[in-house]
Each structure stands twice: as C-alpha cells, then as structure tokens.
Amino acid sequence: MVLKCIYFAGSLCLLLYGMKLMSDGIQKGAGQKLQKALAFVTGNRLVGLLTGMVLTMVIQSSGATTVMVVTFVNAGLMTLRQSIGVIFGANIGTTITGWIVALFGFNFKMEMLAVPIFGVGYLFTLIKRIHKENVGHAIMGFALLFIGLGWLSSAFQLEEGGAFAQFLVRVQGYGALTVLIGVVVGAAITALLHSSSAMSAIIITMAYNRLITWEFSAAMIIGSTIGSTIDAIMASFGAKPDAKRVATVHVLFNLSTAVIALLLFRPFLNFVDFITPGNAAHQIIYHITMLHTVFKVFGAVLFLPFTKQIEWLMRRLIKDDENAIPTEYHLEFNERMAAESPEGCVFRVQREIAVFSDVVVEMFDSLQEGLRAPSDFVENHFPKIEQLEHYTDKMQDEILHYLVRCTHLHLSDESKDNVSLMMQIAGEMESMADGCMNIANQIKKSVDRSMTFPEEDVDRLLPYFELARQFLYFIRKNIANMQTLSAEQFQFASDLEQQIDDERRNLRRVARDRLENGGDVRSELLYIDIVRQIEKVGDRCFDVASELGRKVREAARA
C-alpha cells in the first residue's frame, strides 16, 4: 500500500513538473513579449477576452495569467475594466490542456514517444550555439507531462489504485450528494495543486480508467473552477483596492458559473452529450473535455456584456481608502508571481522604473517656476520637491532590493539584461532627483539671502533649462517601454547632450564676465552653481541613453 501511494505521488509530481517546465520554457523563450501583450490590452472587452485566452493557451496556466493580471492592475499597468475580460479569457484558455490530453494522451500512446521527444528537447539545451535552451525546456516539459500522465494512468488502475481510488469509488454511491461531493473534492484538490489544468488532466485520466462516472467527472470539473481561484486570492494579499477587486471578480465569476451549472446540472450534461460524438460511457474523455470547454465559454459569454456593471459592483463592494495617499514608497515582491511567471516580475518592476522617471520629471518641471518667481516657488513648491526627494530615496532602495531578488529567478537572457539595466537606471534617476533638490536649495538660498538675478539672466537660463527638460522627457518616454535606442535616437541624445554642454559654457562665460566687471560675487556664484546642476541632470540623462543604446553601439563595433 505504501509503495502504491509513493508511485501515485511520484506520477502526479512528474505530471505537475512537466507542466511547470513546459510553461516556464515557453515564458522564458518568449521573454517579456507575453507580459507586454497582456499589459497593453485595450479597453475593448472582446480583445481582453481573446488576449487572456491565447496567453493562457500558450503558457498552459490560467493561474499564471490570473496572478499577472492581479499584479499588473496593482501596478497600474491595467485598469480594472480591462482585467475583467482577460480573466474571462483565461478561464477559457485553461481548457486547452484537457484537449491535448484527450487527443494525444491515450489514443497515440504518447508515453512511448515521450522518451525520444525528451531527448530532442535535451539536445536543444546542450547545443549552446543555437541559443534554444528555453525551447528545449518546453519540449522536455511536454514529454514529462505525458510520461507522468502514463504513470498516473497505471496508478489509477482499480486493482492497484490504493486508498484514493477506493475512496472515489465509495463516495460515488451517495445518490444526490454525489454531485456535491464531487464539487468539493475537485475544488480541494485543485486548490492544493494550484492548477486547474493539471486537475482536468487527472480527472480525464481517472475517467479513462473507469474510476469515476460521467456525472462525478462533471462535478469535479465544476469544483476545479472554484479551487482555481486560490492563486488570485493569494496574489491580492496586501495589494491595492483595484487588485483586490480583480481577485474578487475571479472568485465571484467562477462561483457564479459553478452555481448556475449545478442548478442546471442534468440539462447541462444532456446538452454536452448532444453536441459530443459518441456515447458518454465509451467516449468519456471527450465528453469531459467538451463539458469543461462549454462550461467556461458559457460563463464568459454570459457575463462579458456586463463588464461595466461588474466594475461598478466591485467598486461598491471594495471601497477605496481615502487616506491611501502614500508618503512612504514600498514595492512588494510577489512570491506567487515569482513562482508562476518570473518574467512577469521583471516586467512589473519596469513599471516602477517608469514611475520613478515620472517623479523626477515632476520635480524638474516644478523648478521652472522657481526660476521665474523664486518667492512663490519657495512657498508653494519647495516643500513638495523636498518630500519627493525623500520619496525617490526610498524608491531607489526598494527597487534595487526587488531587482536583486529578481536576479535569483530563472529568467531569459533578455530579462537578465533588463534587470542589470534597471539597476543602473534607478541609480541615475536618484542622482537626478538629488540634482533637482540641489537646484531647489539654491533657489531657496537666493530668496533667504534676498538675492535676485537680472531678468536677462533668467531669460538666458530658461532655454538652457528647456534643453535639459527635453532630454529628460526623451529618457522618460524610452524608459516607459524599456526599449533599446536606435542609432538615430542615440545620435539625437548625443546632439542634445552636446547642446547642453555648449550652452553651459556660454552661460558660465557670461557670469564670469560680470564678475570681472564688478558683479555681485554671491549672486554670480549661485547662478553658476544652478547652471552646473542643470548640466548634471543632462549628463545623467545621457548616461541613461548610453545604457539604452549600448546594444546598438556594440553591434556597430562588431
């Protein structure tokens, strides 16, 4: 009995590991393209549905998709309304695993072919020259999935199935309670496995080995939908209200569709029998798979037209915290995201780097008012810049800590490069924020000491300030997409940096001339220091541009 339990557990673990390896290989092979597709979903509910469905079909995990959605909404990459369609689509996409198992798992003896398929995948990981290690991992995961499926099928033979098989046989003899028991068992096991896709494969395997009936299989499929909400719930812990609303949408949607299916249980099964070829007793694996698909599609079609109303309901159920204006920055490292989609962790922090640049731009824009009206600036803008400077210090600490944790994840080469790049950009952004604070302090000093700059000096300084501001906006735009600069873009950055340097020399020369002609020493030195600090912001912008354009320059040298 102990050996049978160990054999069953080992088979199940191999199945789960195969699915995980395949999913990770696909995600790493695609880099962050999948996450970008998810993050830039439009407000069209149908596009969101299709995006969630296709993404889940590709990565073979509705849990990973759901965790990404919750995390992206929490980061502001998606709106609540956009996420609703994606959640519905992910529920449909998860049914693809059942079809793969039903079509290939039993009829073509995939277990026999799995060993050579695994070997092919391993060769991909050995041949470093072709850079297809992630493809190899996906192929190896696909092979292990079917090896685990074959072993699991053997473990579920009635005479060898052990205590779990005997338990399933007994609980199907309770009449009307059988359906409810099936729902509870399906929900519990799915919550433990954190995978409705794996659960559907297990249900199909048990039904194929005649351990469970058609009705009990259907009840377990419905229950697995409820159990699959565990990932969304865990991902929403400590999140912002919108992220909690997304998790609530997922839970209520799955619960609602499950309740409707149970209320119409017998007509529902009859409908699936009608549209599926063959008798349920002889073609049960196809009937289960069709039921799973119809069940998920029905729920999506039923609720998709009401996304606006669902959003309204979620905002009524989960209120915004009116005192939620943050004074301290905190970036939570999502363990569920790291487990389900390591690439998503990197894409998540890219958003924070973009927010970092937004804060710096906000600080720099406020300084322009200080050049025109110093007294008004000190009264109305200086406290805010001081607060934002403390905020950016915390941002750098939290982002660097997050990125260090990302370095320990299994990432694609593209994501590893982005992690290294973001570490450097975070440091440059914090230095720019310090520069803004230095300029603000100099303006405040001029007011405290009753020093004034001639109007013509301010008129000369504003175009110089505008050059640095234009450079900062250029950097912010490219950081938001974390895209490599083209040769033309890098040349533009180089020209802009040269213009700032030339203008700085002109301004300093004018200030020195005034000093030589008896100008106020304190005012002129303060003016020169402001010029120098603005030029430093331009230098930091060019450093970021150099990092973003590094690949282009390396390719040109090669």
C-alpha positions in Angstrom: 0.0 0.0 0.0 2.8 2.4 0.9 4.6 1.7 -2.4 1.4 2.3 -4.3 0.9 5.7 -2.6 4.5 6.6 -3.4 4.0 5.6 -7.0 0.9 7.7 -7.3 2.5 10.7 -5.7 5.6 10.4 -7.9 3.5 10.2 -11.0 1.5 13.2 -10.0 4.6 15.2 -9.2 6.1 14.3 -12.6 3.0 15.4 -14.3 3.0 18.8 -12.5 6.7 19.2 -13.0 6.3 18.6 -16.7 3.6 21.2 -17.0 5.7 23.7 -15.0 8.8 23.1 -17.1 6.8 23.5 -20.3 5.2 26.7 -19.1 8.5 28.2 -17.8 10.3 27.3 -21.1 7.6 28.9 -23.2 7.6 32.1 -21.0 11.4 32.4 -20.9 11.5 31.7 -24.7 9.0 34.5 -25.3 10.8 36.8 -23.0 8.6 39.7 -21.9 6.5 39.7 -25.1 3.7 37.8 -23.4 3.6 40.2 -20.5 3.7 43.2 -22.8 0.8 41.8 -24.8 -1.2 41.5 -21.5 -0.2 44.9 -20.1 -1.2 46.8 -23.3 -4.7 45.3 -23.7 -7.1 47.9 -24.9 -10.4 48.8 -23.3 -12.2 46.5 -25.8 -13.7 43.7 -23.7 -13.5 41.2 -26.6 -9.8 41.9 -27.2 -9.2 41.4 -23.5 -11.1 38.1 -23.6 -9.0 36.9 -26.6 -5.8 38.0 -25.1 -6.4 36.2 -21.8 -7.5 33.1 -23.7 -4.5 33.0 -26.1 -2.0 33.8 -23.3 -3.3 31.0 -21.1 -3.3 28.5 -24.0 0.4 29.4 -24.7 1.7 29.3 -21.1 -0.6 26.4 -20.1 -1.5 28.1 -16.8 -4.6 30.1 -16.0 -3.1 30.6 -12.5 -0.1 32.4 -14.0 -2.3 34.6 -16.2 -4.5 35.5 -13.2 -1.5 36.3 -11.0 -0.1 38.5 -13.7 -3.4 40.3 -14.1 -3.7 41.0 -10.4 -0.1 42.2 -10.2 -0.4 44.4 -13.3 -3.6 46.0 -12.0 -1.9 46.6 -8.7 1.0 48.3 -10.5 -1.3 50.5 -12.7 -0.4 48.7 -15.9 -4.0 47.6 -16.5 -7.4 49.0 -15.4 -10.0 47.0 -13.5 -12.3 47.0 -16.5 -9.6 45.8 -18.9 -8.7 43.0 -16.5 -12.3 41.6 -16.4 -12.2 40.4 -20.0 -8.7 38.9 -19.6 -9.9 36.9 -16.5 -12.8 35.5 -18.5 -10.5 34.6 -21.4 -8.0 32.9 -19.1 -10.8 30.6 -17.9 -11.4 29.5 -21.5 -7.7 29.2 -22.3 -7.1 26.7 -19.4 -9.3 24.1 -21.2 -6.6 23.5 -23.9 -4.7 21.2 -21.5 -7.7 18.9 -21.4 -7.9 18.7 -25.2 -4.2 17.9 -25.5 -4.6 15.1 -23.0 -7.8 13.8 -24.6 -6.5 13.9 -28.2 -2.9 12.6 -27.6 -2.7 11.2 -24.1 -4.3 7.8 -24.7 -5.0 7.2 -28.4 -1.5 7.6 -29.7 0.5 6.1 -26.8 2.4 9.3 -26.3 4.1 7.8 -23.4 6.2 5.7 -25.8 7.1 8.7 -27.9 7.8 10.9 -24.9 11.3 9.5 -24.2 12.7 10.4 -27.7 10.9 13.7 -27.5 12.5 14.4 -24.2 15.9 13.5 -25.8 15.3 16.0 -28.6 14.5 18.7 -26.0 17.6 17.9 -24.1 19.7 18.3 -27.2 18.4 21.8 -27.6 19.7 22.6 -24.2 23.1 21.1 -24.9 23.8 22.9 -28.2 24.5 26.4 -26.9 25.3 27.8 -30.3 21.7 27.9 -31.4 20.5 29.6 -28.2 17.4 27.5 -27.9 17.7 26.3 -24.3 14.2 27.6 -23.4 12.7 25.7 -26.4 14.4 22.6 -25.2 13.0 23.0 -21.7 9.5 23.4 -23.2 9.9 20.2 -25.2 11.2 18.3 -22.2 8.3 19.6 -20.2 5.9 18.4 -22.9 7.5 14.9 -22.8 7.4 14.7 -19.0 3.8 15.7 -19.0 2.9 12.6 -21.0 5.3 10.3 -19.1 3.6 11.4 -15.9 0.2 11.0 -17.4 1.0 7.4 -18.4 2.3 6.6 -15.0 -0.7 8.2 -13.4 -3.0 6.1 -15.6 -1.2 3.0 -14.4 -1.5 4.2 -10.7 -5.2 4.6 -11.2 -5.9 1.1 -12.2 -8.7 -0.1 -10.0 -6.9 -3.1 -8.6 -3.8 -1.0 -7.9 -5.3 2.4 -7.1 -4.9 2.2 -3.4 -6.8 4.2 -0.8 -7.6 7.2 -3.0 -9.1 5.0 -5.7 -11.2 3.2 -3.2 -12.3 6.5 -1.7 -13.5 7.7 -5.1 -15.5 4.5 -5.7 -17.2 4.8 -2.3 -18.2 8.4 -2.5 -20.0 7.9 -5.8 -22.6 5.8 -4.1 -24.3 8.6 -2.1 -27.1 9.4 -4.6 -27.9 13.1 -4.8 -24.9 14.0 -2.5 -22.5 12.5 -5.1 -22.5 15.7 -7.2 -21.9 17.9 -4.2 -19.1 15.6 -3.0 -17.5 15.8 -6.5 -17.6 19.5 -6.4 -15.9 19.7 -3.0 -13.2 17.1 -4.0 -12.5 18.9 -7.2 -12.2 22.3 -5.5 -10.0 20.9 -2.7 -7.5 19.1 -4.9 -7.3 22.0 -7.4 -6.5 24.4 -4.5 -3.8 22.1 -3.3 -2.3 21.6 -6.7 -2.7 25.3 -7.7 -3.5 24.2 -11.2 -6.9 23.6 -12.8 -5.1 22.4 -16.0 -3.4 19.6 -14.0 -6.7 18.8 -12.3 -8.5 18.4 -15.6 -5.8 16.0 -16.8 -6.2 14.0 -13.6 -10.0 13.8 -13.9 -9.7 12.7 -17.6 -7.2 10.0 -16.6 -9.4 8.7 -13.7 -12.4 8.6 -16.0 -10.4 6.8 -18.7 -9.6 4.1 -16.1 -13.3 3.9 -15.1 -12.6 5.1 -11.6 -15.2 7.8 -11.8 -18.5 8.2 -13.6 -19.5 10.8 -16.2 -21.6 12.7 -13.6 -18.9 12.6 -11.0 -16.3 13.8 -13.5 -18.6 16.7 -14.4 -19.0 17.6 -10.8 -15.2 17.6 -10.2 -14.6 19.8 -13.3 -17.1 22.3 -11.9 -15.4 22.1 -8.5 -11.9 22.6 -10.0 -13.2 26.0 -11.3 -13.8 27.1 -7.7 -10.5 25.7 -6.4 -8.5 27.6 -9.2 -9.3 30.9 -7.6 -6.8 30.3 -4.8 -3.9 31.9 -6.9 -5.8 35.2 -7.4 -6.7 35.3 -3.7 -3.1 34.8 -2.6 -1.8 37.3 -5.2 -4.2 40.0 -3.8 -2.9 39.8 -0.2 -1.6 43.3 0.8 -2.5 44.7 -2.7 -4.2 47.9 -3.6 -8.0 48.0 -3.8 -8.2 47.5 -7.6 -6.1 44.4 -7.4 -8.4 43.0 -4.7 -11.3 43.8 -6.9 -9.7 41.8 -9.7 -9.3 38.8 -7.4 -12.9 39.2 -6.2 -14.1 39.3 -9.9 -12.3 36.0 -10.5 -13.8 34.4 -7.3 -17.3 35.6 -7.9 -17.2 34.8 -11.6 -16.1 31.2 -11.0 -18.5 30.7 -8.2 -21.4 32.1 -10.2 -20.8 29.9 -13.2 -20.4 26.9 -10.9 -23.7 27.6 -9.2 -25.5 28.0 -12.5 -24.0 24.8 -13.8 -25.1 22.9 -10.7 -28.6 24.3 -10.8 -28.9 23.2 -14.5 -26.7 20.1 -13.9 -28.8 17.5 -15.7 -29.8 19.6 -18.7 -26.2 20.8 -19.0 -24.9 17.2 -19.2 -27.6 16.3 -21.7 -26.5 19.3 -23.9 -22.9 18.2 -23.8 -23.9 14.6 -24.7 -25.9 16.0 -27.6 -23.0 18.0 -29.2 -20.3 15.5 -28.5 -20.0 12.5 -30.8 -20.2 9.0 -29.2 -21.8 7.7 -26.1 -20.5 9.1 -22.8 -19.8 5.7 -21.4 -17.4 4.9 -24.3 -16.0 8.3 -25.2 -16.0 9.8 -21.7 -12.6 11.7 -22.1 -14.1 13.7 -25.0 -17.3 14.4 -23.1 -15.4 15.7 -20.1 -13.2 17.9 -22.2 -16.2 19.3 -24.1 -18.0 19.9 -20.9 -15.0 21.8 -19.5 -14.9 24.0 -22.6 -18.6 24.6 -22.9 -18.8 25.4 -19.2 -16.1 28.1 -19.4 -17.3 29.5 -22.7 -20.9 29.7 -21.4 -19.7 31.7 -18.3 -17.7 34.1 -20.4 -20.5 34.7 -22.9 -23.0 35.2 -20.1 -21.0 37.8 -18.1 -18.8 39.5 -20.8 -21.6 42.1 -21.8 -21.8 43.3 -18.2 -18.1 44.3 -17.6 -19.2 47.9 -16.8 -21.8 46.7 -14.3 -19.3 44.2 -12.7 -16.7 47.0 -12.3 -19.4 49.2 -10.7 -20.3 46.4 -8.3 -16.7 45.8 -7.4 -16.2 49.4 -6.5 -19.2 49.3 -4.3 -18.1 46.1 -2.5 -14.5 47.2 -2.1 -14.1 50.9 -1.2 -11.0 53.0 -1.9 -9.1 54.0 1.1 -9.4 57.8 1.2 -6.3 58.0 3.3 -4.2 55.9 0.9 -2.1 58.7 -0.4 1.4 57.2 0.1 4.1 59.2 1.9 6.5 56.2 2.0 7.2 54.1 -1.1 7.0 50.3 -0.9 7.4 47.7 -3.6 6.1 44.3 -2.7 7.9 41.3 -4.2 5.1 38.9 -5.2 6.1 35.3 -4.4 3.2 33.9 -6.4 4.2 35.9 -9.4 7.8 34.7 -9.0 6.6 31.1 -8.9 4.1 31.3 -11.7 5.7 33.8 -14.0 9.3 35.0 -13.2 9.3 37.1 -16.4 6.3 38.9 -15.1 8.3 40.1 -12.0 10.7 41.8 -14.3 8.0 43.4 -16.4 6.3 44.5 -13.1 9.4 46.5 -11.9 9.8 48.1 -15.3 6.6 50.0 -14.5 8.1 51.2 -11.3 11.2 52.5 -13.1 8.8 54.4 -15.4 7.0 55.8 -12.3 10.5 56.8 -10.9 11.1 58.8 -14.1 7.7 60.4 -13.8 8.5 61.6 -10.2 11.8 63.1 -11.4 10.1 64.9 -14.3 7.6 66.3 -11.9 10.3 67.6 -9.7 12.2 69.2 -12.6 9.1 70.8 -14.0 8.4 72.5 -10.7 11.9 74.1 -10.8 10.9 76.2 -13.8 8.5 78.2 -11.6 11.4 78.8 -9.2 13.4 80.5 -12.0 10.6 82.8 -12.9 9.2 83.5 -9.4 11.5 82.4 -6.6 9.5 83.6 -3.7 6.3 81.9 -4.9 8.4 78.7 -5.6 9.7 78.6 -2.0 6.3 79.0 -0.5 4.3 76.7 -2.8 6.7 74.2 -4.5 9.8 73.7 -2.4 8.1 71.5 0.3 6.7 69.2 -2.3 10.1 68.8 -4.0 11.7 68.1 -0.6 9.1 65.4 0.0 9.5 63.9 -3.4 13.3 63.8 -2.9 12.8 61.7 0.2 10.3 59.5 -1.7 12.8 58.9 -4.5 15.5 57.8 -2.0 13.1 55.2 -0.7 12.2 54.2 -4.3 15.8 53.5 -5.2 16.2 51.3 -2.1 13.1 49.3 -2.7 13.6 48.9 -6.4 17.2 47.8 -6.0 16.1 45.3 -3.3 13.4 44.0 -5.7 15.8 43.7 -8.6 18.4 41.8 -6.5 15.7 39.3 -5.7 14.9 39.1 -9.5 18.5 38.1 -10.2 17.8 34.8 -8.3 14.9 33.9 -10.6 15.1 31.7 -13.7 14.9 34.4 -16.4 15.5 34.7 -20.1 18.7 36.5 -21.3 16.5 39.5 -22.3 15.1 39.8 -18.8 18.5 39.4 -17.2 19.8 42.3 -19.3 16.8 44.4 -18.3 17.4 43.7 -14.6 21.0 44.9 -14.9 19.9 47.9 -17.0 17.2 48.9 -14.4 19.7 48.7 -11.6 21.8 51.4 -13.3 18.8 53.5 -14.4 17.5 53.5 -10.8 20.8 54.9 -9.6 20.8 57.6 -12.3 17.2 58.6 -11.6 18.0 59.0 -7.9 21.0 61.2 -8.8 18.7 63.3 -11.0 16.3 63.7 -8.1 19.3 64.8 -5.9 20.2 67.3 -8.6 16.7 68.7 -8.6 16.8 69.1 -4.8 20.2 70.9 -5.1 18.7 73.4 -7.6 15.7 73.9 -5.3 18.0 74.6 -2.4 19.9 77.1 -4.4 16.7 78.9 -5.4 15.6 78.9 -1.7 19.0 80.2 -0.7 18.6 83.1 -3.1 15.3 84.0 -1.5 16.6 83.6 2.0 19.5 85.9 1.3 17.4 88.4 -0.8 19.5 87.8 -3.9 18.0 88.5 -7.3 19.0 87.6 -10.8 18.7 90.1 -13.6 15.8 89.5 -15.9 18.1 88.9 -18.9 19.9 86.2 -16.9 16.7 84.4 -16.3 15.8 84.7 -20.0 19.1 83.1 -20.9 18.6 80.3 -18.3 15.2 79.3 -19.4 16.1 78.0 -22.9 19.0 76.1 -21.3 16.6 74.6 -18.7 14.3 73.7 -21.6 17.1 71.7 -23.3 17.6 69.6 -20.1 13.8 69.2 -19.8 13.5 68.0 -23.3 16.3 65.4 -22.7 14.5 64.2 -19.5 11.2 63.7 -21.4 13.1 61.8 -24.1 14.5 59.5 -21.5 11.2 59.0 -19.7 9.5 58.0 -23.0 12.1 55.3 -23.7 12.3 54.1 -20.1 8.5 53.5 -20.1 8.9 50.9 -22.9 12.4 49.8 -21.8 13.3 49.8 -25.4 16.8 49.8 -27.0 17.6 53.1 -28.6 18.1 53.1 -32.4 21.2 54.6 -33.9 19.2 57.7 -34.9 17.7 58.0 -31.4 21.2 57.7 -29.8 22.5 60.3 -32.1 19.7 62.6 -31.1 20.6 62.1 -27.5 24.3 62.8 -28.2 23.4 66.0 -30.1 21.2 67.1 -27.2 23.9 66.5 -24.6 26.4 68.5 -26.7 23.9 71.4 -27.0 23.6 71.4 -23.2 27.3 71.4 -22.7 27.8 74.3 -25.2 25.1 76.4 -23.6 26.6 75.7 -20.2 29.9 77.1 -21.3 28.2 80.2 -22.8 26.3 80.9 -19.5 29.3 80.4 -17.4 31.3 82.8 -19.6 28.7 85.5 -19.2 28.7 85.0 -15.5 32.5 85.3 -15.3 32.5 88.4 -17.4 30.1 90.0 -15.0 32.2 89.0 -12.0 35.3 90.6 -13.7 33.2 93.8 -14.2 32.3 94.0 -10.5 29.1 92.0 -10.3 27.8 90.6 -7.0 30.0 87.6 -6.2 27.4 85.7 -4.2 24.7 86.0 -6.9 27.0 85.1 -9.7 28.4 82.0 -7.9 24.9 80.9 -7.1 23.9 81.4 -10.7 26.9 79.4 -11.9 26.0 76.6 -9.5 22.4 76.4 -10.8 23.8 76.2 -14.3 26.2 73.4 -13.2 23.4 71.4 -11.5 21.1 71.6 -14.6 24.0 70.4 -16.7 24.5 67.4 -14.3 20.9 66.4 -14.9 21.7 66.4 -18.7 24.7 64.3 -18.0 22.6 61.7 -16.1 20.1 61.6 -18.9 23.0 60.9 -21.4 24.2 58.1 -19.1 20.8 56.5 -19.3 20.7 57.0 -23.0 24.1 55.4 -23.3 22.8 52.3 -21.4 19.7 52.1 -23.6 21.8 52.5 -26.7 24.6 50.1 -25.6 23.4 47.2 -27.8 23.3 49.3 -30.9 26.9 50.6 -30.3 28.1 47.0 -29.6 26.5 45.8 -32.8 28.1 48.7 -34.8 31.6 47.9 -33.4 31.1 44.2 -34.2 
